[in-house]
Structure formats: structure tokens, C-alpha cells
Amino acid sequence: MYIAKKYEHLLGLNGFSDTMLKNHFTLYEGYVTNTNKLVDLIKTKETGTPEYNELKRRYGWEWNGMRLHELYFSNLSKDSVVLGEGELKKWLEHAWGSYENWEKDFKATGTMRGIGWVILYLDTEAQTVFNAWVTEHDMGHLSSCIPLLVMDVWEHAYMTDYQLKRADYITSFMDAIDWSVVEKRAQEAVK
């Protein structure tokens, strides 16, 4: 049984209204609820049946919706937390030449047309990082790569406060990144 994590500590986050955050928390809690429902429901179906197969397919959607939102909320902070001088910064600079170039690419990826997620991934095999666009929760994730920084660019993440001004939302998101969380993810991924 999965339990929804609480993110009320983010209320009052600069650039994110409490209404938008509360709506987003509710949406996330729905993914947790539906993941639990599917776990229970799948157990009642005979393997190989259309019902079993479709529930299994749906499970990835709900599961990733739950986990991506947890990564997203946990890499935000009301306090300004800058990127340290450690391994992650070296990876960003190696891949893009500078932090500023990485940030430009991350923002550009986020402003592409469509719904989805922007994820700074760590490729543990090559020990490199890259930005990726993932449209649906259950498709497009890159095998053996670890999400380090996750930005939600589905409309529910910004429409309440920013309407169609996604770039303004992205600026607020960038200002709210808790780099200590992102750096910890990177350190844990290469242990």
C-alpha cells in the first residue's frame, strides 16, 4: 500500500499560488490512490485476460504519475538552494560547457509544445547527464538512466497561475529548485 507524501511545506512557494499547489497535490494523491487500486485489482484478474492486460498497462501510467510527482515536489524549496561545486556541476559543465548553457537547454526543452515532463537524467553507464522530454508518464523514460531533476510541464502545473505563459512558470520553477536534493540524487546514483 502506497501512502501519499505530504508537501504542504511548499505552500507559500514564490511563483506558485497555494491554490495551484493544492490542486497539484490533489492530482498527485489521485495517482497514489489509483496505483493502490490497481495493485489490488490486478490480483483479482486471471493472467492473460484482456482485463488483466489492460490493468497492467495502466499500472505504468499511475505508478509513474505518482513517482514523477514525488520527484518534482521534492526538488522544490521555498529557500534558495544553489548548485554546489560538486560532481553534478562538473557533469553539467562537461556536457554543456557551462551551467548557463545547461539551464538554457533545460528551459528550451520545457517550452517545447506539448504536455509532459522535462527530466535531467544521469546515464549511470556513461557517467554523463542530459535533458530529456517525456510526454506520457508511462512512455519515453530512458532505460538505466536516473532522474535527477524533474519539471512538470503538464498544464495543471502552471495554468492556474500562468495561463499560457509556460516560460514564466519555468522561470519560477528554476528559482525554486532545491539543488541539495538534486545533488543527493546524483551522489546516491553513482554509489
ROSE-4610 file (N, C-alpha, C; in Angstrom, 1 decimal, always signed):
// ROSE-4610
residu = [M/M/M/Y/Y/Y/I/I/I/A/A/A/K/K/K/K/K/K/Y/Y/Y/E/E/E/H/H/H/L/L/L/L/L/L/G/G/G/L/L/L/N/N/N/G/G/G/F/F/F/S/S/S/D/D/D/T/T/T/M/M/M/L/L/L/K/K/K/N/N/N/H/H/H/F/F/F/T/T/T/L/L/L/Y/Y/Y/E/E/E/G/G/G/Y/Y/Y/V/V/V/T/T/T/N/N/N/T/T/T/N/N/N/K/K/K/L/L/L/V/V/V/D/D/D/L/L/L/I/I/I/K/K/K/T/T/T/K/K/K/E/E/E/T/T/T/G/G/G/T/T/T/P/P/P/E/E/E/Y/Y/Y/N/N/N/E/E/E/L/L/L/K/K/K/R/R/R/R/R/R/Y/Y/Y/G/G/G/W/W/W/E/E/E/W/W/W/N/N/N/G/G/G/M/M/M/R/R/R/L/L/L/H/H/H/E/E/E/L/L/L/Y/Y/Y/F/F/F/S/S/S/N/N/N/L/L/L/S/S/S/K/K/K/D/D/D/S/S/S/V/V/V/V/V/V/L/L/L/G/G/G/E/E/E/G/G/G/E/E/E/L/L/L/K/K/K/K/K/K/W/W/W/L/L/L/E/E/E/H/H/H/A/A/A/W/W/W/G/G/G/S/S/S/Y/Y/Y/E/E/E/N/N/N/W/W/W/E/E/E/K/K/K/D/D/D/F/F/F/K/K/K/A/A/A/T/T/T/G/G/G/T/T/T/M/M/M/R/R/R/G/G/G/I/I/I/G/G/G/W/W/W/V/V/V/I/I/I/L/L/L/Y/Y/Y/L/L/L/D/D/D/T/T/T/E/E/E/A/A/A/Q/Q/Q/T/T/T/V/V/V/F/F/F/N/N/N/A/A/A/W/W/W/V/V/V/T/T/T/E/E/E/H/H/H/D/D/D/M/M/M/G/G/G/H/H/H/L/L/L/S/S/S/S/S/S/C/C/C/I/I/I/P/P/P/L/L/L/L/L/L/V/V/V/M/M/M/D/D/D/V/V/V/W/W/W/E/E/E/H/H/H/A/A/A/Y/Y/Y/M/M/M/T/T/T/D/D/D/Y/Y/Y/Q/Q/Q/L/L/L/K/K/K/R/R/R/A/A/A/D/D/D/Y/Y/Y/I/I/I/T/T/T/S/S/S/F/F/F/M/M/M/D/D/D/A/A/A/I/I/I/D/D/D/W/W/W/S/S/S/V/V/V/V/V/V/E/E/E/K/K/K/R/R/R/A/A/A/Q/Q/Q/E/E/E/A/A/A/V/V/V/K/K/K]
num = [1/1/1/2/2/2/3/3/3/4/4/4/5/5/5/6/6/6/7/7/7/8/8/8/9/9/9/10/10/10/11/11/11/12/12/12/13/13/13/14/14/14/15/15/15/16/16/16/17/17/17/18/18/18/19/19/19/20/20/20/21/21/21/22/22/22/23/23/23/24/24/24/25/25/25/26/26/26/27/27/27/28/28/28/29/29/29/30/30/30/31/31/31/32/32/32/33/33/33/34/34/34/35/35/35/36/36/36/37/37/37/38/38/38/39/39/39/40/40/40/41/41/41/42/42/42/43/43/43/44/44/44/45/45/45/46/46/46/47/47/47/48/48/48/49/49/49/50/50/50/51/51/51/52/52/52/53/53/53/54/54/54/55/55/55/56/56/56/57/57/57/58/58/58/59/59/59/60/60/60/61/61/61/62/62/62/63/63/63/64/64/64/65/65/65/66/66/66/67/67/67/68/68/68/69/69/69/70/70/70/71/71/71/72/72/72/73/73/73/74/74/74/75/75/75/76/76/76/77/77/77/78/78/78/79/79/79/80/80/80/81/81/81/82/82/82/83/83/83/84/84/84/85/85/85/86/86/86/87/87/87/88/88/88/89/89/89/90/90/90/91/91/91/92/92/92/93/93/93/94/94/94/95/95/95/96/96/96/97/97/97/98/98/98/99/99/99/100/100/100/101/101/101/102/102/102/103/103/103/104/104/104/105/105/105/106/106/106/107/107/107/108/108/108/109/109/109/110/110/110/111/111/111/112/112/112/113/113/113/114/114/114/115/115/115/116/116/116/117/117/117/118/118/118/119/119/119/120/120/120/121/121/121/122/122/122/123/123/123/124/124/124/125/125/125/126/126/126/127/127/127/128/128/128/129/129/129/130/130/130/131/131/131/132/132/132/133/133/133/134/134/134/135/135/135/136/136/136/137/137/137/138/138/138/139/139/139/140/140/140/141/141/141/142/142/142/143/143/143/144/144/144/145/145/145/146/146/146/147/147/147/148/148/148/149/149/149/150/150/150/151/151/151/152/152/152/153/153/153/154/154/154/155/155/155/156/156/156/157/157/157/158/158/158/159/159/159/160/160/160/161/161/161/162/162/162/163/163/163/164/164/164/165/165/165/166/166/166/167/167/167/168/168/168/169/169/169/170/170/170/171/171/171/172/172/172/173/173/173/174/174/174/175/175/175/176/176/176/177/177/177/178/178/178/179/179/179/180/180/180/181/181/181/182/182/182/183/183/183/184/184/184/185/185/185/186/186/186/187/187/187/188/188/188/189/189/189/190/190/190/191/191/191]
x = [+0.8/+0.0/+0.9/+0.7/+1.5/+0.7/+1.4/+0.8/+1.3/+0.4/+0.7/+1.6/+2.7/+3.6/+2.9/+3.3/+2.8/+3.8/+3.3/+4.1/+3.6/+2.8/+2.3/+3.3/+4.5/+5.6/+6.0/+5.5/+5.7/+4.7/+3.6/+2.7/+3.4/+3.1/+3.8/+5.1/+5.3/+6.4/+6.3/+7.3/+7.3/+7.1/+6.1/+5.8/+4.8/+4.3/+3.3/+2.2/+1.0/+0.0/-0.4/-0.9/-1.4/-2.5/-3.3/-4.4/-3.9/-2.9/-2.3/-1.6/-0.8/-0.1/-1.1/-2.2/-3.2/-3.8/-4.2/-4.8/-3.8/-2.5/-1.5/-1.3/-1.3/-1.2/-2.4/-3.6/-4.8/-4.6/-4.1/-3.9/-2.9/-1.8/-0.8/-1.4/-2.2/-2.9/-3.7/-4.3/-5.1/-4.3/-3.0/-2.1/-1.8/-1.6/-1.3/-2.5/-3.7/-4.9/-5.1/-4.9/-5.2/-4.1/-2.9/-1.8/-2.2/-2.7/-3.2/-4.3/-5.3/-6.4/-6.0/-5.1/-4.6/-3.9/-3.1/-2.4/-3.4/-4.5/-5.5/-6.3/-6.7/-7.5/-6.8/-5.5/-4.7/-4.7/-4.7/-4.6/-5.9/-7.0/-8.3/-8.5/-7.6/-7.8/-6.9/-7.4/-6.7/-5.7/-4.4/-3.4/-3.8/-3.4/-3.6/-4.9/-5.8/-7.1/-7.0/-7.9/-7.8/-7.9/-8.7/-8.8/-7.5/-6.8/-5.5/-4.5/-4.5/-3.5/-3.7/-4.9/-5.2/-4.8/-5.1/-4.8/-3.3/-2.6/-1.1/-0.6/-1.2/-0.7/-1.0/-2.1/-2.5/-1.6/-1.1/-0.3/+0.9/+1.6/+2.7/+2.4/+1.2/+0.7/+0.6/-0.2/-0.4/+0.8/+1.6/+2.9/+3.8/+4.1/+5.0/+4.4/+3.1/+2.4/+2.7/+2.6/+2.9/+4.4/+5.3/+6.7/+7.3/+6.8/+7.3/+6.9/+5.7/+5.2/+6.0/+6.3/+7.1/+8.5/+9.1/+10.4/+10.3/+9.3/+9.0/+8.9/+7.9/+7.7/+8.9/+9.7/+10.8/+12.0/+12.0/+13.2/+12.8/+11.8/+11.4/+11.6/+11.9/+12.1/+11.7/+11.2/+10.9/+12.2/+13.3/+14.6/+15.4/+16.2/+17.0/+18.2/+18.3/+19.4/+20.2/+21.4/+22.1/+22.9/+23.2/+24.0/+25.4/+25.9/+27.2/+28.3/+29.5/+30.6/+31.0/+30.2/+30.5/+30.4/+30.2/+30.2/+29.1/+27.9/+26.8/+27.2/+27.7/+28.1/+29.1/+30.1/+31.1/+30.5/+29.5/+28.8/+28.1/+27.4/+26.6/+27.6/+28.7/+29.7/+30.4/+30.6/+31.2/+30.3/+29.0/+28.0/+27.6/+27.6/+27.1/+28.1/+29.2/+30.2/+30.1/+28.9/+28.7/+27.3/+27.1/+25.8/+24.8/+25.1/+24.2/+23.7/+24.6/+24.2/+23.3/+23.5/+22.6/+21.2/+21.2/+19.9/+19.2/+19.9/+19.2/+18.6/+19.3/+18.8/+17.6/+17.7/+16.6/+15.3/+15.5/+14.3/+13.8/+14.6/+14.2/+13.4/+13.9/+13.1/+11.8/+11.7/+10.4/+9.4/+9.9/+9.0/+8.5/+9.0/+8.5/+7.0/+6.4/+4.9/+4.6/+3.6/+3.1/+3.1/+2.6/+2.4/+3.5/+3.9/+4.9/+5.7/+6.9/+7.9/+9.3/+10.1/+11.4/+12.3/+13.2/+14.0/+15.5/+16.2/+17.7/+18.0/+18.5/+18.8/+20.3/+20.7/+22.0/+22.1/+23.0/+23.2/+24.4/+24.0/+25.0/+26.0/+25.7/+26.7/+27.8/+27.4/+28.4/+28.9/+28.2/+28.5/+28.4/+27.3/+27.0/+25.5/+25.2/+23.9/+23.3/+22.0/+21.3/+19.9/+19.3/+17.9/+17.1/+15.9/+15.1/+13.6/+12.8/+11.4/+10.7/+9.8/+9.0/+7.5/+6.8/+5.4/+4.5/+4.4/+3.4/+4.2/+3.5/+4.1/+4.7/+4.0/+4.4/+5.2/+5.6/+6.4/+7.5/+8.6/+9.7/+10.8/+10.6/+11.7/+12.9/+14.1/+15.3/+15.9/+16.0/+16.5/+17.9/+18.0/+19.2/+19.6/+18.7/+19.0/+18.2/+18.9/+18.3/+17.8/+16.5/+16.0/+16.7/+17.3/+17.9/+17.1/+16.6/+15.8/+14.5/+13.4/+12.1/+11.3/+10.8/+9.9/+8.7/+7.6/+6.2/+5.8/+5.6/+5.1/+3.7/+3.0/+1.6/+0.9/-0.3/-1.0/-1.3/-1.6/-2.1/-0.9/+0.3/+1.4/+1.6/+0.9/+1.1/-0.1/-1.1/-2.2/-2.9/-3.1/-3.8/-3.2/-1.9/-1.1/-0.6/-0.3/+0.4/-0.3/-1.5/-2.3/-1.4/-1.1/-0.3/+1.1/+1.5/+2.9/+3.8/+4.0/+4.8/+6.2/+6.8/+8.2/+8.3/+7.2/+7.2/+7.2/+6.4/+6.3/+7.7/+8.4/+9.7/+10.7/+10.6/+11.5/+11.3/+10.0/+9.7/+10.2/+10.0/+10.5/+12.0/+12.7/+14.2/+14.6/+13.9/+14.2/+13.9/+13.1/+12.6/+13.3/+14.3/+15.0/+15.8/+15.6/+16.5/+17.6/+18.7/+19.8/+20.4/+20.3/+20.8/+20.1/+18.8/+18.1/+18.6/+18.8/+19.2/+20.6/+21.5/+22.9/+22.9/+22.0/+21.9/+21.5/+20.5/+20.1/+21.3/+22.1/+23.2/+24.3/+24.5/+25.5/+25.1/+23.8/+23.3/+23.2/+23.1/+23.0/+24.4/+25.4/+26.8/+27.5/+26.8/+27.4/+27.7]
y = [-1.2/+0.0/+1.2/+2.1/+3.3/+4.4/+5.3/+6.4/+7.7/+8.6/+9.9/+10.7/+11.2/+12.1/+13.4/+14.1/+15.5/+16.5/+17.5/+18.6/+20.0/+20.0/+21.3/+22.3/+21.8/+22.8/+23.7/+23.3/+24.1/+25.3/+25.2/+26.3/+27.6/+28.7/+29.9/+30.0/+29.0/+29.0/+30.1/+30.9/+32.1/+31.6/+32.3/+32.0/+30.8/+30.2/+29.1/+29.5/+29.8/+30.1/+28.8/+29.1/+28.0/+27.2/+27.9/+27.2/+26.3/+26.7/+25.8/+24.6/+24.9/+23.8/+22.8/+23.3/+22.4/+21.5/+22.1/+21.4/+20.3/+20.7/+19.8/+18.6/+18.9/+17.9/+16.9/+17.4/+16.6/+15.6/+16.2/+15.4/+14.2/+14.6/+13.6/+12.5/+12.9/+12.0/+11.0/+11.5/+10.6/+9.5/+9.8/+8.8/+7.8/+8.2/+7.2/+6.3/+6.9/+6.1/+5.1/+5.6/+4.7/+3.6/+3.9/+2.9/+1.8/+2.2/+1.2/+0.4/+1.0/+0.3/-0.7/-0.3/-1.2/-2.4/-2.2/-3.3/-4.3/-3.9/-4.8/-5.4/-4.6/-5.1/-6.2/-5.9/-6.9/-8.2/-8.3/-9.6/-10.4/-9.7/-10.4/-10.9/-10.6/-11.0/-12.2/-13.0/-14.1/-13.6/-14.1/-13.6/-14.0/-13.1/-13.4/-12.9/-12.5/-12.0/-10.5/-10.1/-8.7/-7.7/-8.1/-7.2/-7.1/-8.2/-8.3/-7.5/-7.7/-7.0/-5.5/-5.0/-3.6/-3.0/-3.7/-3.1/-3.1/-4.0/-4.0/-2.8/-2.6/-1.4/-0.1/+0.0/+1.2/+1.5/+0.4/+0.5/+1.4/+1.3/+2.2/+3.7/+4.0/+5.4/+5.9/+5.2/+5.6/+5.6/+4.6/+4.5/+5.6/+5.8/+6.9/+8.3/+8.4/+9.7/+10.0/+8.9/+9.0/+9.4/+8.6/+8.8/+10.1/+10.4/+11.7/+12.9/+12.9/+14.0/+14.1/+12.9/+12.9/+13.5/+13.1/+13.7/+15.2/+15.6/+17.0/+17.8/+17.4/+18.2/+18.2/+17.1/+17.1/+17.8/+18.2/+19.0/+20.5/+20.9/+22.3/+22.7/+24.0/+24.5/+26.0/+26.4/+27.8/+28.6/+27.9/+28.6/+28.4/+29.4/+29.4/+28.4/+27.4/+26.4/+26.3/+26.9/+26.9/+25.6/+25.4/+24.2/+24.4/+23.3/+23.3/+23.1/+23.0/+22.9/+21.4/+20.5/+19.1/+18.4/+17.1/+16.3/+16.6/+17.0/+17.3/+18.5/+19.6/+20.8/+20.4/+19.6/+19.1/+18.4/+17.6/+16.9/+17.8/+18.8/+19.8/+20.6/+21.0/+21.8/+21.0/+19.7/+18.8/+18.6/+18.4/+18.1/+19.4/+20.6/+21.8/+22.9/+22.7/+23.8/+24.7/+24.9/+25.8/+25.5/+25.9/+25.8/+26.6/+27.8/+28.6/+28.0/+27.3/+26.6/+25.4/+24.7/+23.6/+24.2/+25.3/+25.9/+26.4/+27.0/+27.4/+26.2/+25.1/+23.9/+23.3/+23.3/+22.7/+23.6/+24.9/+25.8/+25.6/+25.5/+25.4/+24.1/+23.0/+21.7/+21.9/+22.6/+22.9/+23.7/+24.6/+25.4/+24.8/+23.6/+22.9/+22.7/+22.7/+22.5/+21.1/+20.9/+19.6/+19.5/+18.4/+18.1/+17.1/+17.2/+16.2/+16.6/+16.1/+16.3/+16.7/+17.5/+17.7/+17.1/+16.2/+15.5/+15.6/+16.0/+16.0/+14.6/+13.8/+12.4/+12.2/+11.2/+10.8/+9.4/+9.3/+8.0/+7.4/+6.4/+5.8/+5.0/+4.5/+3.7/+4.6/+5.8/+6.7/+7.8/+7.8/+8.9/+10.3/+10.5/+11.8/+12.1/+13.4/+13.9/+14.5/+14.5/+15.1/+15.4/+16.4/+16.8/+16.0/+15.5/+14.8/+15.3/+15.1/+15.3/+14.0/+13.9/+12.7/+13.1/+12.6/+13.1/+12.4/+11.2/+10.4/+9.8/+9.7/+9.1/+7.7/+7.0/+5.6/+5.3/+6.3/+6.1/+7.1/+6.7/+7.6/+7.7/+7.0/+7.0/+6.2/+6.7/+6.1/+5.1/+3.9/+2.7/+3.0/+2.6/+2.7/+4.1/+5.1/+6.5/+6.9/+7.7/+8.1/+9.5/+9.8/+11.2/+12.0/+13.1/+13.9/+15.1/+15.8/+17.0/+16.8/+17.0/+16.7/+18.0/+18.4/+19.5/+19.1/+19.3/+19.0/+20.2/+19.8/+20.9/+20.5/+19.7/+19.5/+20.7/+21.0/+22.3/+22.5/+21.4/+21.6/+22.1/+22.1/+22.6/+24.1/+24.7/+26.1/+27.0/+26.4/+27.1/+28.0/+27.6/+28.4/+29.7/+29.7/+31.0/+31.7/+30.9/+31.5/+31.4/+30.8/+30.6/+30.0/+30.6/+30.1/+30.5/+31.2/+31.7/+30.7/+29.6/+28.5/+28.9/+29.8/+30.3/+31.0/+31.7/+32.4/+31.4/+30.3/+29.2/+28.6/+28.3/+27.7/+28.6/+29.9/+30.8/+30.6/+30.6/+30.4/+29.0/+28.0/+26.6/+26.7/+27.3/+27.3/+28.0/+29.0/+29.8/+28.9/+27.9/+27.1/+25.8/+25.5/+24.2/+24.1/+23.0/+22.6/+21.8/+22.4/+21.7/+20.7/+20.9/+19.9/+18.5/+18.5/+17.3/+16.7/+17.5/+17.0/+16.4/+17.1/+16.7/+15.3/+15.2/+14.0/+12.8/+13.1/+12.0/+11.6/+12.5/+12.2/+11.4/+11.8/+11.1/+9.6/+9.5/+8.1/+7.2/+7.9/+7.1/+6.5/+7.1/+6.6/+5.8/+5.5/+4.8/+3.4]
z = [+0.0/+0.0/+0.0/-1.0/-1.1/-0.3/+0.3/+1.1/+0.4/+0.2/-0.4/+0.5/+0.0/+0.8/+0.9/+1.9/+2.2/+1.7/+1.0/+0.5/+0.9/+1.9/+2.4/+2.7/+3.1/+3.4/+2.2/+1.0/-0.2/-0.3/+0.5/+0.4/+0.7/-0.1/+0.1/-0.8/-1.7/-2.6/-3.6/-3.7/-4.6/-6.0/-6.7/-8.1/-8.2/-7.1/-7.2/-6.2/-6.6/-5.7/-4.9/-3.7/-2.8/-3.5/-4.3/-5.0/-6.0/-6.8/-7.8/-7.1/-6.1/-5.4/-4.8/-4.1/-3.5/-4.6/-5.7/-6.8/-7.3/-7.4/-7.9/-6.9/-5.6/-4.5/-4.7/-4.9/-5.1/-6.3/-7.4/-8.5/-8.2/-7.6/-7.2/-6.3/-5.3/-4.4/-5.2/-6.3/-7.2/-7.8/-8.2/-8.7/-7.6/-6.4/-5.3/-5.1/-5.0/-4.9/-6.0/-7.2/-8.3/-8.4/-8.0/-8.0/-7.0/-5.9/-4.9/-5.4/-6.0/-6.6/-7.6/-8.5/-9.5/-8.9/-7.9/-7.2/-6.7/-6.1/-5.6/-6.7/-7.7/-8.8/-9.7/-9.9/-10.8/-10.1/-8.8/-8.1/-8.4/-8.7/-8.9/-10.3/-11.2/-12.6/-13.0/-13.9/-14.4/-15.4/-15.3/-16.2/-17.6/-18.5/-20.0/-20.5/-19.6/-20.0/-20.4/-21.3/-21.7/-20.5/-19.4/-18.3/-17.5/-17.3/-16.7/-17.5/-18.8/-19.6/-19.6/-19.7/-19.7/-18.3/-17.3/-15.9/-15.8/-16.3/-16.2/-17.0/-18.2/-19.0/-18.3/-17.6/-16.9/-15.7/-15.1/-13.9/-14.1/-15.2/-15.5/-15.5/-16.0/-16.0/-14.6/-13.8/-12.4/-11.6/-11.7/-10.9/-11.2/-12.5/-12.9/-12.6/-12.7/-12.3/-10.8/-10.0/-8.6/-8.3/-8.9/-8.6/-9.2/-10.4/-11.0/-10.2/-9.7/-8.9/-7.6/-7.0/-5.8/-6.1/-7.2/-7.5/-7.8/-8.5/-8.8/-7.5/-6.7/-5.4/-4.5/-4.5/-3.6/-4.1/-5.4/-5.8/-5.9/-5.1/-4.9/-3.5/-3.3/-2.0/-1.9/-0.8/-0.6/-0.3/+0.1/+0.3/-0.9/-1.2/-2.4/-2.0/-2.8/-2.6/-4.0/-4.0/-5.2/-5.5/-6.7/-7.1/-6.5/-5.9/-5.3/-6.4/-5.9/-6.8/-7.0/-6.7/-6.8/-8.1/-8.1/-9.2/-10.2/-9.7/-10.6/-11.5/-10.9/-11.6/-12.6/-12.3/-13.3/-14.4/-14.2/-15.3/-16.2/-15.6/-16.4/-17.2/-16.6/-17.4/-18.5/-18.2/-19.2/-20.4/-20.1/-21.2/-21.9/-21.3/-21.9/-22.0/-21.4/-21.4/-20.2/-19.7/-18.5/-18.0/-16.7/-16.1/-16.9/-17.3/-18.1/-19.4/-20.0/-21.3/-20.9/-19.8/-19.4/-19.1/-18.4/-18.0/-19.2/-20.2/-21.4/-22.1/-22.2/-22.8/-22.0/-20.7/-19.9/-20.1/-20.0/-20.2/-21.7/-22.7/-24.0/-24.2/-23.5/-23.6/-23.0/-21.9/-21.2/-22.0/-22.8/-23.6/-24.9/-25.2/-26.4/-26.3/-27.5/-27.5/-27.0/-26.3/-25.8/-24.3/-23.9/-22.4/-22.0/-20.8/-20.3/-19.2/-19.3/-18.2/-18.9/-18.2/-18.6/-17.4/-17.8/-16.8/-17.1/-16.1/-16.2/-15.7/-16.7/-16.4/-16.2/-15.4/-15.3/-15.9/-16.9/-17.6/-16.7/-15.9/-15.0/-15.7/-16.9/-17.7/-18.2/-18.8/-19.4/-18.4/-17.2/-16.3/-16.9/-17.5/-18.1/-17.9/-18.1/-17.9/-19.2/-19.3/-20.4/-20.1/-20.8/-20.6/-21.6/-21.1/-22.0/-21.8/-22.8/-22.8/-22.7/-21.8/-21.6/-21.7/-22.7/-22.9/-21.9/-22.0/-21.1/-19.9/-18.8/-17.6/-17.9/-18.7/-18.9/-20.2/-20.9/-22.1/-22.2/-22.8/-23.1/-22.1/-21.0/-20.0/-20.5/-20.2/-20.8/-19.9/-20.4/-19.6/-19.0/-17.8/-17.0/-16.6/-16.9/-16.5/-15.3/-14.4/-13.2/-13.3/-13.0/-13.0/-11.8/-12.1/-11.1/-10.8/-11.8/-11.7/-12.6/-12.0/-12.7/-12.7/-13.9/-14.0/-14.7/-14.1/-14.6/-15.6/-16.8/-17.8/-18.4/-17.6/-18.0/-17.5/-18.2/-17.9/-16.4/-15.7/-14.3/-13.5/-13.9/-13.1/-13.2/-14.2/-14.3/-14.8/-15.4/-16.0/-15.0/-13.8/-12.8/-12.6/-12.5/-12.2/-13.5/-14.5/-15.6/-16.9/-17.0/-18.2/-19.2/-20.3/-21.4/-21.4/-20.3/-20.2/-19.5/-20.2/-19.6/-19.3/-20.1/-19.9/-18.5/-18.1/-16.8/-15.7/-15.9/-14.9/-14.8/-15.9/-15.9/-15.1/-15.3/-14.5/-13.0/-12.6/-11.2/-10.7/-11.6/-11.2/-11.0/-11.9/-11.8/-10.5/-10.1/-8.9/-7.6/-7.8/-6.6/-6.5/-7.4/-7.3/-6.0/-5.4/-4.2/-4.7/-5.1/-5.7/-4.7/-3.4/-2.5/-2.7/-3.0/-3.3/-4.6/-5.6/-6.9/-6.8/-6.1/-5.9/-5.1/-4.1/-3.3/-4.2/-5.1/-6.1/-6.9/-7.4/-8.2/-7.4/-6.2/-5.4/-5.1/-4.8/-4.5/-5.7/-6.9/-8.2/-8.5/-8.1/-8.5/-7.4/-6.3/-5.3/-5.7]
